[in-house]
Amino acid sequence: MEEKTELKTWISGIPYELAFWNNIYRWDCAFEGLRNWSRLGQTIQLEGFDAVTFLAQFPHPIVLDVGCGISFAKGDQLPVPGGMQSLEVHYIDPLASYYNKIIQRYHREMPVVEFGMMEHLACTHQREGVKLIIIQNALDHSAQPIEGILQALQVLDVGGCLYLNHHPNEAEAERYKGFHKFNICLDSDQHLLIWNDCQRVVLDDLIASFTTCHTTILPNGFVVCTIIKTAEVPSQLLNLQHETARLLNEQKMLIDLLLHPRYAFGLKLKYWYYNTIHFFVQTLSWERRKKLRQFVYGKKKLNNIRSC
């Protein structure tokens, strides 16, 4: 079954992701680097998009940071006359329970992460007032990125913005390791292309009737796409009753997989394998880490990110 294969592929990336964050939070120097980079308590700032001016249009905007991990990098304050206004930011991730345990394990003062999957966001986070949804370096980690985009657009108010920011062709660069299963780049017409060996979707063609979409490449090479919702998502693209049934089916498949002793044991082994690697990697300097990465992956030349 294709759906079960997608779920198993996604689950197989969980040990790598948890091991990575566990060792960022374990080491004081790594965590301090993360905290200094994080914009918690500071003005919201998104590369290639003026989030402050956009959000200032609305009296009490709600922001969803979907697939947030635990970097908290975007900021949670909005400048207003006479001072700063705290934004209502919801940090959402399917690994929320694990991430919250990591935060608690190392006694780090960070926000609580809410459980949610972008592929089922409209089933779990329907609320009025959502003006901005951020998906940064996460869309390419999901099992079904196109479904995730449609779900996010369903949750947004009309006039709201979906902001995407991703490394170009990261699955290719990471050799499809961990959660990296999809690539994001621009096609020859400068439209957002989401692809892997099995699928190629030009996003602009799919959502043009109910959004305005602007995609660009930043000076650092990242691909940024801002999507303004101009009308409701057509029902033929997103059937929430069907999606609820699919979510329940995925939950059943997940339970079946995790109750299989050999499969569950294999995930545990993978976690400790990656955790050991990350434990030692975090003891290296940044320069040594770059050299190690180059040694492991080589100098693989990616597709041109401007014309995939």
Secondary structure, 3 states (H helix, E strand, C coil): CHHHHHHHHHHHCHHHHHHHHHHHHHCHHHHHHHHHHCCCCCECCECCECHHHHHCCCCCCEEEEECCCCCCCCCCEEEECCEEEECEEEEEECCHHHHHHHHHHCCCCCCCCEECCHHHHHHHCCCCCEEEEEEECCHHHCCCHHHHHHHHHHHCCCCCEEEEEECCCHHHHCCCCCCCCCEEEECCCCCEEEECCCCEEEHHHHHCCCEEEEEEECCCCCEEEEEEECCCCCCCCCCHHHHHHHHHHHHHHHHHHHCCHHHHHHHHHHHHHHHHHHHHHCCCCHHHHHHHHHHHHCCCCCCCCCCC
